[in-house]
Amino acid sequence: MSVAENPYATPRSLLSWMPAREPLFLVVAPRKFLVMVLLTLGGYFVYWLHRHWTLYQQASGKRLWPWVRVMFPACYFCSLILSVMRELEQGESTYLWWPRCLATVIFLGGCLPFTVLWLLSPFAALAVVACIAVLQVALALQLQCAINHLERDPEGEGNARLTRANWLGIAGGLLGWGLLVTGGVWGAG
């Protein structure tokens, strides 16, 4: 006997419909993130932070002032990590990461270059700052992987291709890299 024949029968359709939600944070493929941060001379990092805070502000309804958070990343980066942590804790799937350790290391890494500049020779300070920058990019990549998991796109396929705007940013970054290398060669000679 079917539902049409028995009006008191339990419906057999799947009722687990979930409305589409606005993204809380920006999804970026890990490979694209690395390419953009390195080739734009870190300029993409500014866009990346601003986009995260803007999306989070829109989805949460909180007043956050994204530009202020971008201007002082050492102060607000930990807040971004902890916001992602809270959202992941509310989800039904688990993600293995250490957000408090990540926030602590990023904060210390953001403060350390200011103290290193006073203690070391200029060349040694540049080497230490470069190592800290590489560490911070690797840690930011860990955060991006957690965000991708939160947004249910672990590989970042939704934002894996380079757009025209990305190519313009890369062109500007490569020009900056060229100026840095040229200035370094002429300054050393």
Salt bridges, closest charged atoms under 4 A:
GLU92 OE2 - ARG152 NH2 3.40
GLU151 OE1 - ARG21 NH2 3.40
